[in-house]
Amino acid sequence: MDAQTILERLNACSIPVSIREAEQIAVYHRLLLDWNTRMDLTAVTEDSEMLDRHYVDSLMALTQPGLLPVSGRVIDVGTGAGFPGMPLAICCPDLRFTLLDSQQKRLNFLSAVIAELGLQNVTLVHARAEDGARNPELRASFDAAVARAVAPLPVLAEYLLPYVRVGGSALCWKGPSVLEEMTAARRAAHLLGAHLEEPVSYDIPGRDWQHLFVRLSKNAPTPKAYPRKAGTPSKNPLGESAKS
């Protein structure tokens, strides 16, 4: 998949990118395909679907004004093969990105991408989401925290919001099932010092996928009790039971 194909598809989706950024995404894509032959980075391997599911979907946040800050620090929690953080870092050089994941092999791949592209605005962190949020260098240090296809919304709230400074936000890429999670997620957000905004739906031209952005605005510090120890948020999501 060449840079011109990427550029034309992104521009057709109203995503503003330069040819240089498209060239960098093409290199990222080549490395992803290569490394994926040796380790499990993506189950999607057909070029046109990868283009839309990984790069277009990650960058659709740029088509919605105000979803991401224009400057400052962003952390991608549970980044996996780098989505959405790496495409955003390529296309948003004024933002500083931290990509966090619990699997070192994924970070080894991302380190190779960073080196190949010469990116200066990306840092990697090896940690579980709950453990990283207790690191004083990371806690309440980011203007935004993002996650794509990681966990149900009440769980994501506990993963993301401890990283966000007051006045910042958490942004989640979700499917239509998120609408069933909203009640519990509102309660979780309140416990964590945030307000859950109404979801924003978005379309990828030529696809019948139903996708939504969900933003949680941080209006108070997250209590020190959160996040709970590793594994607890997913087993006992905030807002879903009296145990919370």
N, C-alpha and C positions, 0 to 999 in steps of 0.2 A: 504494500500500500504506500503510494508515494505522497509527497507533501502537497502536490496540486490537488489530488483527490480529497485529501483531508481538508485543505483550505476551502475548496468549493462546497463540501458538505457542511462544514461549520458555518460558513457565510450563509448558506441556504437556510440554516436554522437560526439565523439572526445573531450568531455568536461572533463578536468582533475579534478577529485574530489576524496577525500579520503572516506573511509568507515565512519569515524566520521562525515564528512560533509553530507554524504547521510543520516546518522541517524538523524542529525539535521533537514534536509529537511523533513524527514518522520514525525517528531514531528510537524513541521510547518504545514504539510499537514493535520495531524490529527486535529490540532487546527482550521485550516481553515474550514474543514468539520463540526466540532462541532459548531463553531460560525455562520456558514452560515445557520444553521437551525433557527437562531434567528434574523438574519439581512442579508441584501443583499450584499454579498461580491463577489460572483462569480456566473455566470449563467451556467458555465461548472462544472458538478459534477461527471462525469464518470472518474474513476481513470486514465486510459491510456491517455485520452484526456487532463485531467488536468496536467498530468506529462509533456506532450509535449507542451501544450499551455502556461502553467505558468512557470514551472521550467526549462525545456529544452530551451524554447525560451528566457527566461531571461538570461540564462547562455551562450547562443551561442556567446555573445560578447567576451567571453574568448577564443574562437577559432580563433579570428581575431587579429593578433598582432597589438598593437598600438592603438586600439580603446579606451581602458581605461588606465588611469595611473597605474603605479605599486605601487605607494604610494601617500599619500595626502588625500584630502577631495573630496567626491562625494555627490551631492544632487539629490534625486529622486523627481521630481516635479509632483504632482498629483499621488502619489504612490498607492492610492486605498487600495487593500488588500496586498500591499507590493511588487508589480512587476514593474520593475525588481530589485528594491533595496534590498529587503530582501534576495533572493537567492544569489545575488552578495555579500552581506555582510557576509553571511555564508561561502562562498567559497573564499573570499578575505579578510582575517583577517588583512592584512597590510594596507587596506584602511579604512578610517573613513567615515561612511555614515550618511547623514541626510535625513530622509524620511518626506516629507511635503505633507499635504493633508488638504482640507478645511472642512472635516467632522470628528468631534471628535470621532464618534462611530468607524470609521475605525482605528483611532489612538489608541483607547482603545483595539481593537483586536491586533494591532501590539505591544502594550505595554505588553500584555499577552504573545505574542510570544517571545519577548526580555527577559522577566523574566524567562520563561520556559527554554529557551536555554542558559541563562546566557551570552548573547552577550554584549561585552564591547565596540563595535565599531559602535553602532547605536544610533542616537539621533532622537527624533520625534519633529516636529514643526506643530502646528495647524495654518494654514493661507491659504488664497487664493494665487495663484501664484504671482499675481501682487502686492499684499500687502507685502508678504514676501520679495520680491526683493527690497523693499524700507527700509527694516530693515538693518541698518549699520553693524550689526553683520553677516549678510548673503550676502549682496551685494558684488559682485566681490571677494568672499571669497573661491571659490571652484575651484579645478583643473578640475572638470568635472561636468556637469549637465546632467541627463538622464531622459527620459520619454518614456513610452510605451502606445500606444493606447489612447492618451489624446486629440489631436486636429490636424487640418491641419498644415502642416509644417510652413507656415508663422506665424501662431499664436504661435506654439511651439517655434519658434525662439525668439519671444518677451517674452514668459514665461521663457525661460531657460537662454538666454545669459546674462541678467543682473546679474545673480548669479556667472558667470564664471570670473575668473581672466584673465588678458591678458596673452596669452600663453597657456591657457587651451582650453577646447572644450565642446560643447554640442553634445550629442549622442541620436538619435531618432530611435526607433524601428517602422518601417512603413511597410505598404502593397504596392502593385503595383500602387495604385492610387497616390502615392507620386510623380510619374514621371510627372503627370499633374500639380503638385504644384511647380515644380522646378524654373520656371521663376520668379514667385512672391517671392518665398523663397530666391532666390539670391538677389533680391532687398531689401528684409527685412533684410537679414544678413548684407548687406553693411551698411544699416542705423544703425544697432546695433553694428557695429564694428567687424564684422566677415566675414569669407570666407566660402562659402558652397562648400564642397567637393563632388565628384561624389559618388552616392550611391554604396554600396557594397551589392550584393545579397548573400543570404545564404539559404541553404536547411536543412530541418530537415528530416533525413532518414526515409523512409516509409510514408512520408506525401507529398501531392501535393500542399502544401501551398507556396505562393510566398511572401517571406519576404525580406526586405532590411534594412540595417543600413545606416543612413544618419548622417554625422558628420559635424559640423560647428566649424571651428577653430577661436578662438578669437584673433584678431590681434591689437585691439585698444579698449580703454574704451567705454562702452556703454553710450551714452549721457544721461544726468540726466532726460530728458523728458520721457525716457522709463524705465520700462513699463508704459503705460498709465493707467488710473484709471481702477479698476476692472470692467470687462465686455466689455470694449472697444476693446481689441485685437480681441476677437472673433466676434464682431459685424462689425468691420472695420479693417480687417487684413492688416498689413503692406505690401506694395509692390503690392497691388491689385487695388488701386484706387488713384486718385489725392488727396483724403482726408488724406492719410497716412502722 
